[in-house]
């Protein structure tokens, strides 16, 4: 990590235009996911790594 480049956030926050951090409350405090939006579309990446 480059010194001075990390900016902590809390809750729902727009990180850069089109990318928004969204609180994903659950068993892990501070957990978040990202919504990616462009040209009227929104994408929410989902990871089911616990499934086999």
N, C-alpha and C positions, 0 to 999 in steps of 0.2 A: 504494500500500500504506500503510495506516495504521500509524504508528509503534507498535511493541510488539505487533502483532497476528499477525505471521508467526512460526511455530514450525517450524523445520526438523525432518525426521525421517529415519530411516535404516532401510530394510527394511520389513517388514510392520508396520503400525501402525494402530490404530483412531483415526480422526480425530475422529469424533463417533459416537454410537450409530447403527448401521446403515450406516455408510460406513467402509470399511477400505481403506487404501493397501496395495498388494501390489507387491513388487519384481518388475519385468519385465525381468530381466537379459537383455542382448543386446549389441548393438554400441554402445549409448549408456550410459555409466556413470551410475548414479543414476536411470535410467528407472523409472517406476512406473505402475501403472494402479489403478483403484478398483473394489472390489466393493461393490455396493449391495444391502442386504438388508432385507426387510420381510415380516412375516407368513409366515415360513417359505420365502419365495422369495429367490433370489439372482440378481442381474443383473451381468454382466461386459460393459461396453461394449467393442466391438471396432471398430477403424478400419482399413479397407483402402484408405487414400488412395493407395497406390502402384499400385493396379490400375486399368486403364482399361477 
